[in-house]
Structure formats: C-alpha cells, structure tokens
Amino acid sequence: MRILQCAAVALGLSLSYAAPGEAQTVANLAVLKGLGPLTLLGKTQSGKAALSSNYAVTGGIQTGDIRQSTLLPFTEQQQQALRDAYITDGNLAELADGLGTTLGSAYVARAHYQDREHFTSISQAVADLIAYTNSTTGSDSNAGKYFFANGTTDGKTPVSAEAADILKQIGGTTDMFGSNYGRRPARQVQTLLATRARSRPNRRSSPLSAAITSACQRIIRSTIAGR
C-alpha cells in the first residue's frame, strides 16, 4: 500500500509537469532558441578554437590519453562506457549506482537485465513510474538531439516551420559537430540516430526529475525492506 501511495505522489507530480514533455512545446522552442548560437561556432576564430579543444579532449578521453578522475582502470572505464551505451530504460538498472552502494546493490539484485529484451522489475509500481517518466522526458531529450542533428523531430520527420526558423534567423546549420569535424552529414546516419539510446546527460534537469528521484528512492527502500 505504501509503495502505491509513493507511486501515486510521484505520478501526480509528473502530471503537474507533463505538458512540456510533448515535442516542440513552447518550452522546447525556447531551449532550442537558446542553444541555437552554438551552431555558429565554426564561423568565428574563438568558436573554432573551442571546437578544436572539444575534439582534442573528447578524443583523449576515448583513447585514455587524458585520465579521468575515477578509480576505475581504463579498461573498466571502456566496459562502463559500453554498458552506458545501452540504456536500461525498462528498469534503470544501469543507473542504480546513483542510489549509493547499499541501496544500489539491493536494487539491481531485484531489478536487472537478463538480456536485451528481458528484464526484471522491483515492483509493478516502480515499472509503471519508470515507463511514465521515460515517456514524459524522452520527447524533451529528442527535441534537442534530432533538431540539431538533422532538423527533424525523430530522425525523419521535419521540425515545424517555427522551429526551423530558429536556425534560419541566425544563419545556423544542423550537424555542427559533423560538419566542423569532417564527419558524415546527419542525414546519412538517420538510422543510427533513430535507434541510439537516449543520453541521460541530455535530459533537462527540472522539478519533475527531482520529485521522481525522491519518490523512487522512497519506493525502492520500502519494497526492499518489505514494509
């Protein structure tokens, strides 16, 4: 009963912020407009310097030439990156480390993936809450990811005229990193973009995420304790 009550509280908080979860809402457009100037970095010397530095640092992290502030050996960092590339959105098991050592270990003991298609959940209430959270935050994540990649809402469907006008007004272009780093245009990797897991850092921090995090922790603790 307590689990359902916590889920209901979190779901109620989710509904309070559900409107911005739809693609290209007023909030989405405001964020896209704010990020739009980043597409102009390749047109100035300071912008080119920033892009060059970003490329060097990112490449150095990937090869291990630049050490990260982590206790994990580089080979284990690579394995962690591979695990992170597959987002466990069915039960969020790969994010359980954010719960702390004790609670995180208890969580994955009950909620883990058996393979890419099959997984267990700590409870139906938590599973429903995760599914709802994915549906409300996923569109926000995709709004920015696909817009700046190739001017679409999902990798294929063109954005609205209002959204497209954001870049037209400032002379910006899509696929900023690809064009400046000499990579393939976004339109040539639409399939990859459409199937790539949503990156957790891209999701906007909001009262919704904070409320759901708190609610989930209470639900998990109650379920594991058997109360």
MIDOSE-1310 file (N, C-alpha, C; in nm, 2 decimals, decimal comma, always signed):
residues 227
mril	+0,08/-0,12/+0,00/+0,00/+0,00/+0,00/+0,09/+0,13/+0,00; +0,19/+0,12/+0,08/+0,28/+0,24/+0,09/+0,35/+0,26/-0,05; +0,39/+0,15/-0,11/+0,45/+0,17/-0,24/+0,36/+0,24/-0,34; +0,23/+0,19/-0,34/+0,14/+0,25/-0,43/+0,11/+0,40/-0,40
qcaa	+0,11/+0,43/-0,27/+0,10/+0,57/-0,23/+0,21/+0,66/-0,28; +0,34/+0,61/-0,27/+0,45/+0,68/-0,31/+0,45/+0,70/-0,46; +0,41/+0,59/-0,53/+0,40/+0,60/-0,68/+0,29/+0,70/-0,72; +0,18/+0,71/-0,65/+0,08/+0,80/-0,68/+0,12/+0,94/-0,66
valg	+0,20/+0,97/-0,55/+0,26/+1,10/-0,53/+0,35/+1,14/-0,64; +0,44/+1,05/-0,68/+0,53/+1,08/-0,79/+0,46/+1,10/-0,92; +0,36/+1,02/-0,94/+0,28/+1,03/-1,07/+0,21/+1,16/-1,07; +0,16/+1,20/-0,96/+0,09/+1,33/-0,95/+0,18/+1,45/-0,98
lsls	+0,30/+1,44/-0,93/+0,40/+1,54/-0,96/+0,44/+1,54/-1,10; +0,44/+1,42/-1,16/+0,48/+1,41/-1,30/+0,37/+1,48/-1,39; +0,24/+1,46/-1,35/+0,14/+1,52/-1,43/+0,14/+1,67/-1,42; +0,19/+1,72/-1,31/+0,20/+1,86/-1,30/+0,29/+1,93/-1,40
yaap	+0,39/+1,84/-1,44/+0,49/+1,89/-1,54/+0,48/+1,82/-1,67; +0,37/+1,75/-1,70/+0,37/+1,67/-1,82/+0,36/+1,74/-1,95; +0,30/+1,86/-1,94/+0,28/+1,94/-2,07/+0,41/+1,96/-2,14; +0,52/+2,00/-2,08/+0,65/+2,03/-2,15/+0,71/+1,90/-2,21
geaq	+0,66/+1,79/-2,18/+0,71/+1,66/-2,23/+0,68/+1,64/-2,38; +0,58/+1,71/-2,44/+0,54/+1,70/-2,57/+0,65/+1,76/-2,66; +0,67/+1,71/-2,78/+0,77/+1,76/-2,87/+0,73/+1,90/-2,92; +0,84/+1,98/-2,92/+0,83/+2,12/-2,97/+0,72/+2,20/-2,90
tvan	+0,72/+2,20/-2,77/+0,63/+2,29/-2,69/+0,70/+2,42/-2,69; +0,63/+2,52/-2,62/+0,68/+2,65/-2,61/+0,82/+2,64/-2,53; +0,82/+2,55/-2,43/+0,94/+2,54/-2,35/+1,05/+2,48/-2,44; +1,02/+2,38/-2,52/+1,12/+2,32/-2,61/+1,18/+2,42/-2,71
lavl	+1,09/+2,50/-2,77/+1,13/+2,60/-2,86/+1,23/+2,71/-2,80; +1,19/+2,74/-2,67/+1,28/+2,84/-2,60/+1,42/+2,78/-2,58; +1,42/+2,66/-2,54/+1,55/+2,59/-2,52/+1,63/+2,58/-2,65; +1,56/+2,54/-2,76/+1,63/+2,53/-2,89/+1,68/+2,67/-2,94
kglg	+1,61/+2,77/-2,91/+1,65/+2,91/-2,95/+1,77/+2,95/-2,86; +1,77/+2,91/-2,74/+1,88/+2,95/-2,65/+2,01/+2,88/-2,69; +2,00/+2,75/-2,74/+2,12/+2,68/-2,78/+2,16/+2,70/-2,93; +2,07/+2,77/-3,00/+2,09/+2,79/-3,15/+2,23/+2,85/-3,18
pltl	+2,28/+2,95/-3,10/+2,40/+3,02/-3,14/+2,52/+2,92/-3,14; +2,51/+2,81/-3,07/+2,62/+2,71/-3,07/+2,65/+2,66/-3,21; +2,55/+2,66/-3,30/+2,57/+2,62/-3,43/+2,66/+2,71/-3,52; +2,69/+2,83/-3,46/+2,77/+2,93/-3,53/+2,91/+2,93/-3,49
lgkt	+2,95/+2,83/-3,40/+3,09/+2,83/-3,35/+3,19/+2,82/-3,46; +3,16/+2,74/-3,57/+3,26/+2,73/-3,68/+3,28/+2,85/-3,76; +3,21/+2,96/-3,73/+3,22/+3,08/-3,81/+3,31/+3,19/-3,75; +3,36/+3,16/-3,63/+3,45/+3,26/-3,57/+3,58/+3,19/-3,52
qsgk	+3,68/+3,27/-3,50/+3,81/+3,21/-3,46/+3,80/+3,15/-3,32; +3,73/+3,22/-3,23/+3,71/+3,17/-3,09/+3,63/+3,05/-3,09; +3,53/+3,04/-3,18/+3,44/+2,93/-3,19/+3,52/+2,81/-3,24; +3,60/+2,83/-3,34/+3,68/+2,72/-3,40/+3,78/+2,67/-3,29
aals	+3,83/+2,76/-3,21/+3,92/+2,72/-3,11/+3,85/+2,63/-3,00; +3,73/+2,66/-2,97/+3,65/+2,59/-2,88/+3,62/+2,45/-2,93; +3,59/+2,44/-3,06/+3,56/+2,31/-3,12/+3,68/+2,23/-3,13; +3,79/+2,29/-3,16/+3,92/+2,21/-3,17/+3,95/+2,15/-3,03
snya	+3,94/+2,23/-2,93/+3,97/+2,19/-2,79/+3,87/+2,08/-2,75; +3,75/+2,09/-2,78/+3,65/+1,99/-2,75/+3,68/+1,86/-2,82; +3,73/+1,86/-2,95/+3,76/+1,74/-3,02/+3,88/+1,68/-2,96; +3,98/+1,76/-2,92/+4,10/+1,70/-2,86/+4,08/+1,63/-2,73
vtgg	+4,00/+1,70/-2,64/+3,97/+1,65/-2,51/+3,88/+1,52/-2,52; +3,78/+1,53/-2,61/+3,69/+1,41/-2,62/+3,77/+1,29/-2,68; +3,86/+1,32/-2,78/+3,94/+1,21/-2,83/+4,04/+1,15/-2,73; +4,09/+1,24/-2,65/+4,19/+1,20/-2,55/+4,12/+1,11/-2,44
iqtg	+4,00/+1,14/-2,41/+3,93/+1,06/-2,31/+3,90/+0,92/-2,37; +3,86/+0,92/-2,50/+3,82/+0,80/-2,56/+3,94/+0,70/-2,57; +4,06/+0,76/-2,60/+4,18/+0,67/-2,61/+4,25/+0,65/-2,48; +4,22/+0,72/-2,38/+4,28/+0,70/-2,25/+4,40/+0,79/-2,23
dirq	+4,43/+0,88/-2,33/+4,55/+0,97/-2,31/+4,52/+1,07/-2,21; +4,39/+1,11/-2,19/+4,36/+1,20/-2,08/+4,29/+1,12/-1,97; +4,35/+1,12/-1,85/+4,30/+1,05/-1,74/+4,18/+1,11/-1,68; +4,08/+1,03/-1,64/+3,96/+1,08/-1,57/+3,97/+1,07/-1,42
stll	+3,90/+1,15/-1,35/+3,90/+1,15/-1,20/+3,81/+1,03/-1,16; +3,86/+0,91/-1,18/+3,79/+0,79/-1,14/+3,89/+0,69/-1,09; +3,84/+0,60/-1,00/+3,93/+0,50/-0,95/+3,93/+0,38/-1,05; +3,85/+0,38/-1,15/+3,84/+0,26/-1,24/+3,96/+0,26/-1,34
pfte	+4,03/+0,14/-1,36/+4,13/+0,13/-1,46/+4,07/+0,16/-1,60; +4,15/+0,20/-1,69/+4,10/+0,24/-1,82/+4,01/+0,13/-1,89; +4,06/+0,01/-1,88/+3,98/-0,10/-1,94/+3,84/-0,11/-1,89; +3,83/-0,09/-1,75/+3,70/-0,09/-1,69/+3,62/+0,03/-1,73
qqqq	+3,68/+0,14/-1,75/+3,61/+0,26/-1,80/+3,55/+0,23/-1,93; +3,62/+0,16/-2,02/+3,57/+0,13/-2,15/+3,45/+0,04/-2,14; +3,46/-0,06/-2,05/+3,35/-0,15/-2,03/+3,22/-0,08/-1,98; +3,25/+0,02/-1,89/+3,14/+0,10/-1,83/+3,07/+0,18/-1,95
alrd	+3,16/+0,24/-2,04/+3,10/+0,31/-2,15/+3,01/+0,23/-2,24; +3,06/+0,10/-2,26/+2,98/+0,01/-2,34/+2,84/-0,02/-2,27; +2,85/-0,04/-2,14/+2,72/-0,06/-2,07/+2,63/+0,06/-2,07; +2,69/+0,18/-2,06/+2,61/+0,30/-2,06/+2,55/+0,33/-2,20
ayit	+2,61/+0,27/-2,30/+2,56/+0,29/-2,44/+2,43/+0,23/-2,46; +2,40/+0,12/-2,38/+2,27/+0,06/-2,38/+2,19/+0,10/-2,26; +2,10/+0,19/-2,28/+2,02/+0,25/-2,17/+1,92/+0,14/-2,12; +1,93/+0,11/-2,00/+1,83/+0,01/-1,94/+1,70/+0,08/-1,90
dgnl	+1,63/+0,13/-2,00/+1,51/+0,21/-1,97/+1,40/+0,13/-1,92; +1,40/+0,00/-1,92/+1,30/-0,08/-1,87/+1,29/-0,08/-1,71; +1,41/-0,08/-1,65/+1,41/-0,08/-1,50/+1,52/+0,01/-1,45; +1,60/+0,08/-1,54/+1,70/+0,18/-1,50/+1,81/+0,11/-1,41
aela	+1,83/-0,02/-1,43/+1,93/-0,09/-1,35/+2,07/-0,02/-1,37; +2,11/+0,02/-1,49/+2,24/+0,08/-1,51/+2,26/+0,21/-1,44; +2,15/+0,27/-1,39/+2,16/+0,40/-1,32/+2,16/+0,38/-1,17; +2,15/+0,26/-1,13/+2,13/+0,23/-0,99/+2,25/+0,28/-0,90
dglg	+2,37/+0,30/-0,97/+2,48/+0,34/-0,89/+2,46/+0,48/-0,83; +2,36/+0,55/-0,88/+2,33/+0,68/-0,83/+2,25/+0,67/-0,70; +2,21/+0,55/-0,66/+2,13/+0,53/-0,53/+2,23/+0,51/-0,42; +2,36/+0,49/-0,45/+2,45/+0,46/-0,34/+2,49/+0,32/-0,34
ttlg	+2,59/+0,28/-0,27/+2,64/+0,14/-0,28/+2,54/+0,04/-0,22; +2,49/+0,07/-0,10/+2,40/-0,03/-0,04/+2,27/-0,04/-0,11; +2,20/+0,07/-0,13/+2,07/+0,07/-0,19/+2,08/+0,03/-0,34; +2,18/+0,08/-0,41/+2,20/+0,04/-0,55/+2,22/-0,11/-0,57
sayv	+2,30/-0,17/-0,48/+2,32/-0,31/-0,49/+2,19/-0,39/-0,46; +2,12/-0,34/-0,36/+1,99/-0,41/-0,33/+1,89/-0,39/-0,45; +1,90/-0,28/-0,52/+1,81/-0,26/-0,63/+1,83/-0,35/-0,74; +1,96/-0,36/-0,79/+2,00/-0,44/-0,90/+1,98/-0,59/-0,87
arah	+1,98/-0,63/-0,74/+1,96/-0,77/-0,70/+1,82/-0,81/-0,74; +1,73/-0,72/-0,74/+1,59/-0,75/-0,78/+1,55/-0,70/-0,92; +1,62/-0,59/-0,97/+1,58/-0,54/-1,10/+1,71/-0,54/-1,18; +1,71/-0,63/-1,28/+1,83/-0,64/-1,37/+1,79/-0,70/-1,50
yqdr	+1,88/-0,68/-1,60/+1,85/-0,73/-1,73/+1,91/-0,88/-1,75; +1,83/-0,96/-1,81/+1,87/-1,10/-1,84/+1,93/-1,10/-1,98; +1,88/-1,02/-2,07/+1,94/-1,00/-2,20/+1,88/-0,87/-2,25; +1,89/-0,83/-2,37/+1,85/-0,70/-2,42/+1,70/-0,69/-2,42
ehft	+1,63/-0,80/-2,42/+1,48/-0,79/-2,43/+1,41/-0,83/-2,30; +1,48/-0,90/-2,21/+1,41/-0,94/-2,09/+1,48/-0,89/-1,96; +1,39/-0,84/-1,87/+1,45/-0,78/-1,75/+1,35/-0,80/-1,64; +1,39/-0,79/-1,52/+1,30/-0,79/-1,40/+1,28/-0,65/-1,34
sisq	+1,18/-0,64/-1,27/+1,15/-0,51/-1,20/+1,13/-0,53/-1,05; +1,16/-0,42/-0,98/+1,15/-0,43/-0,84/+1,00/-0,44/-0,79; +0,91/-0,38/-0,87/+0,77/-0,39/-0,85/+0,70/-0,33/-0,97; +0,57/-0,36/-0,98/+0,49/-0,30/-1,09/+0,48/-0,15/-1,08
avad	+0,47/-0,11/-0,95/+0,45/+0,04/-0,93/+0,57/+0,11/-0,98; +0,69/+0,06/-0,95/+0,82/+0,12/-1,00/+0,83/+0,12/-1,15; +0,79/+0,00/-1,21/+0,79/-0,02/-1,35/+0,70/+0,08/-1,42; +0,58/+0,10/-1,37/+0,49/+0,20/-1,43/+0,54/+0,34/-1,42
liay	+0,61/+0,37/-1,30/+0,66/+0,50/-1,28/+0,77/+0,53/-1,38; +0,86/+0,43/-1,40/+0,97/+0,45/-1,49/+0,92/+0,47/-1,64; +0,82/+0,39/-1,68/+0,76/+0,40/-1,81/+0,71/+0,54/-1,83; +0,64/+0,59/-1,73/+0,58/+0,72/-1,75/+0,68/+0,83/-1,75
tnst	+0,79/+0,82/-1,67/+0,90/+0,91/-1,67/+0,97/+0,91/-1,81; +0,99/+0,79/-1,86/+1,05/+0,79/-2,00/+0,97/+0,86/-2,10; +0,84/+0,84/-2,09/+0,75/+0,90/-2,20/+0,75/+1,05/-2,19; +0,76/+1,10/-2,06/+0,75/+1,25/-2,05/+0,88/+1,32/-2,07
tgsd	+0,99/+1,26/-2,04/+1,12/+1,32/-2,05/+1,19/+1,29/-2,19; +1,15/+1,18/-2,25/+1,21/+1,14/-2,37/+1,19/+1,24/-2,49; +1,07/+1,30/-2,49/+1,04/+1,39/-2,60/+1,12/+1,52/-2,58; +1,15/+1,56/-2,46/+1,23/+1,67/-2,43/+1,38/+1,65/-2,48
snag	+1,42/+1,53/-2,45/+1,56/+1,49/-2,49/+1,57/+1,49/-2,65; +1,47/+1,43/-2,71/+1,47/+1,41/-2,86/+1,45/+1,55/-2,93; +1,38/+1,64/-2,86/+1,36/+1,77/-2,93/+1,49/+1,84/-2,96; +1,59/+1,83/-2,87/+1,72/+1,89/-2,90/+1,81/+1,81/-2,98
kyff	+1,81/+1,68/-2,95/+1,90/+1,58/-3,02/+1,88/+1,58/-3,17; +1,76/+1,56/-3,21/+1,73/+1,55/-3,35/+1,73/+1,68/-3,42; +1,68/+1,79/-3,35/+1,68/+1,92/-3,41/+1,81/+1,96/-3,46; +1,91/+1,95/-3,37/+2,05/+1,99/-3,40/+2,12/+1,89/-3,49
angt	+2,08/+1,77/-3,49/+2,14/+1,67/-3,57/+2,11/+1,68/-3,72; +1,98/+1,69/-3,75/+1,94/+1,70/-3,89/+1,80/+1,77/-3,91; +1,76/+1,85/-3,81/+1,64/+1,93/-3,83/+1,51/+1,85/-3,83; +1,51/+1,74/-3,76/+1,39/+1,66/-3,75/+1,34/+1,65/-3,61
tdgk	+1,23/+1,59/-3,59/+1,18/+1,56/-3,45/+1,21/+1,42/-3,41; +1,24/+1,33/-3,50/+1,26/+1,19/-3,46/+1,37/+1,12/-3,55; +1,44/+1,20/-3,63/+1,54/+1,15/-3,72/+1,49/+1,15/-3,86; +1,36/+1,16/-3,88/+1,30/+1,16/-4,01/+1,20/+1,27/-4,04
tpvs	+1,11/+1,30/-3,94/+1,01/+1,39/-3,96/+1,06/+1,54/-3,94; +1,05/+1,62/-4,04/+1,10/+1,76/-4,03/+1,03/+1,84/-3,92; +1,11/+1,92/-3,86/+1,06/+2,00/-3,75/+0,96/+2,10/-3,80; +0,88/+2,17/-3,71/+0,79/+2,27/-3,76/+0,86/+2,39/-3,82
aeaa	+0,78/+2,47/-3,89/+0,84/+2,58/-3,96/+0,89/+2,68/-3,85; +0,82/+2,69/-3,74/+0,86/+2,78/-3,63/+1,00/+2,74/-3,58; +1,02/+2,61/-3,56/+1,14/+2,55/-3,51/+1,25/+2,57/-3,61; +1,23/+2,54/-3,74/+1,33/+2,55/-3,84/+1,37/+2,70/-3,86
dilk	+1,28/+2,79/-3,83/+1,31/+2,93/-3,84/+1,42/+2,98/-3,74; +1,43/+2,90/-3,63/+1,53/+2,94/-3,53/+1,67/+2,95/-3,59; +1,71/+2,85/-3,67/+1,84/+2,85/-3,73/+1,85/+2,94/-3,85; +1,74/+2,95/-3,92/+1,74/+3,04/-4,04/+1,76/+3,18/-4,00
qigg	+1,71/+3,23/-3,89/+1,72/+3,37/-3,85/+1,86/+3,41/-3,81; +1,94/+3,31/-3,76/+2,07/+3,34/-3,72/+2,18/+3,29/-3,81; +2,14/+3,22/-3,92/+2,23/+3,17/-4,01/+2,30/+3,04/-3,96; +2,24/+2,97/-3,87/+2,29/+2,85/-3,82/+2,27/+2,73/-3,90
ttdm	+2,33/+2,62/-3,88/+2,31/+2,49/-3,96/+2,31/+2,38/-3,86; +2,25/+2,27/-3,91/+2,24/+2,15/-3,83/+2,37/+2,07/-3,84; +2,39/+1,96/-3,77/+2,51/+1,88/-3,77/+2,64/+1,96/-3,76; +2,64/+2,04/-3,66/+2,75/+2,13/-3,63/+2,88/+2,06/-3,61
fgsn	+2,88/+1,95/-3,53/+3,00/+1,88/-3,50/+3,05/+1,80/-3,62; +2,95/+1,74/-3,69/+2,99/+1,66/-3,81/+3,05/+1,74/-3,91; +2,99/+1,86/-3,94/+3,04/+1,95/-4,05/+3,18/+2,01/-4,01; +3,20/+2,04/-3,88/+3,33/+2,10/-3,84/+3,44/+2,00/-3,82
ygrr	+3,40/+1,87/-3,79/+3,50/+1,77/-3,77/+3,52/+1,68/-3,89; +3,46/+1,72/-4,00/+3,47/+1,64/-4,13/+3,41/+1,50/-4,13; +3,30/+1,49/-4,05/+3,22/+1,37/-4,05/+3,11/+1,37/-4,14; +3,04/+1,25/-4,15/+2,93/+1,24/-4,24/+2,81/+1,32/-4,20
parq	+2,73/+1,38/-4,29/+2,62/+1,46/-4,26/+2,52/+1,37/-4,18; +2,44/+1,44/-4,10/+2,34/+1,37/-4,01/+2,24/+1,29/-4,10; +2,21/+1,34/-4,22/+2,11/+1,26/-4,30/+2,16/+1,12/-4,33; +2,29/+1,10/-4,33/+2,34/+0,97/-4,37/+2,35/+0,87/-4,25
vqtl	+2,31/+0,93/-4,13/+2,31/+0,84/-4,02/+2,18/+0,84/-3,94; +2,07/+0,87/-4,02/+1,94/+0,88/-3,96/+1,90/+0,75/-3,89; +1,94/+0,64/-3,95/+1,90/+0,51/-3,88/+1,97/+0,49/-3,75; +2,10/+0,53/-3,75/+2,17/+0,53/-3,62/+2,11/+0,62/-3,52
latr	+2,08/+0,74/-3,56/+2,02/+0,84/-3,46/+1,89/+0,79/-3,41; +1,81/+0,72/-3,50/+1,68/+0,68/-3,46/+1,68/+0,56/-3,36; +1,79/+0,49/-3,36/+1,80/+0,37/-3,27/+1,89/+0,39/-3,15; +1,97/+0,50/-3,15/+2,06/+0,52/-3,04/+1,98/+0,55/-2,91
arsr	+2,03/+0,50/-2,81/+1,96/+0,52/-2,68/+1,97/+0,66/-2,64; +1,87/+0,71/-2,57/+1,87/+0,85/-2,52/+1,98/+0,86/-2,42; +2,06/+0,98/-2,44/+2,17/+1,00/-2,35/+2,12/+1,07/-2,22; +2,15/+1,01/-2,11/+2,10/+1,07/-1,99/+2,15/+1,21/-1,96
pnrr	+2,27/+1,25/-2,00/+2,31/+1,39/-1,97/+2,23/+1,49/-2,05; +2,17/+1,45/-2,16/+2,09/+1,55/-2,24/+1,96/+1,58/-2,18; +1,91/+1,51/-2,08/+1,78/+1,53/-2,03/+1,79/+1,65/-1,93; +1,69/+1,74/-1,95/+1,69/+1,87/-1,88/+1,66/+1,84/-1,73
sspl	+1,73/+1,90/-1,64/+1,70/+1,90/-1,50/+1,58/+1,98/-1,47; +1,49/+1,93/-1,39/+1,37/+2,00/-1,37/+1,31/+1,96/-1,23; +1,21/+2,03/-1,18/+1,14/+1,98/-1,06/+1,08/+1,84/-1,08; +1,05/+1,81/-1,20/+0,99/+1,67/-1,23/+1,10/+1,57/-1,20
saai	+1,22/+1,58/-1,25/+1,32/+1,48/-1,23/+1,36/+1,47/-1,08; +1,36/+1,58/-1,01/+1,40/+1,58/-0,87/+1,29/+1,51/-0,79; +1,16/+1,54/-0,82/+1,05/+1,48/-0,75/+1,04/+1,33/-0,77; +1,07/+1,29/-0,89/+1,06/+1,14/-0,93/+1,18/+1,07/-0,86
tsac	+1,30/+1,13/-0,86/+1,41/+1,07/-0,80/+1,38/+1,04/-0,65; +1,33/+1,14/-0,58/+1,29/+1,13/-0,44/+1,19/+1,02/-0,42; +1,09/+1,02/-0,50/+0,98/+0,93/-0,49/+1,03/+0,79/-0,51; +1,11/+0,77/-0,61/+1,17/+0,64/-0,65/+1,25/+0,58/-0,53
qrii	+1,33/+0,67/-0,47/+1,41/+0,62/-0,36/+1,32/+0,57/-0,24; +1,22/+0,64/-0,22/+1,13/+0,60/-0,11/+1,06/+0,47/-0,14; +1,02/+0,46/-0,27/+0,95/+0,33/-0,31/+1,05/+0,22/-0,30; +1,17/+0,24/-0,35/+1,27/+0,13/-0,35/+1,30/+0,08/-0,21
rsti	+1,32/+0,18/-0,12/+1,35/+0,15/+0,02/+1,24/+0,07/+0,08; +1,12/+0,11/+0,06/+1,00/+0,04/+0,12/+0,99/-0,10/+0,06; +1,01/-0,12/-0,07/+1,00/-0,25/-0,13/+1,11/-0,35/-0,08; +1,23/-0,30/-0,08/+1,34/-0,38/-0,03/+1,33/-0,42/+0,12
agr	+1,28/-0,32/+0,20/+1,26/-0,35/+0,34/+1,14/-0,44/+0,37; +1,05/-0,46/+0,26/+0,94/-0,54/+0,28/+0,83/-0,48/+0,36; +0,83/-0,35/+0,37/+0,73/-0,28/+0,45/+0,61/-0,25/+0,37
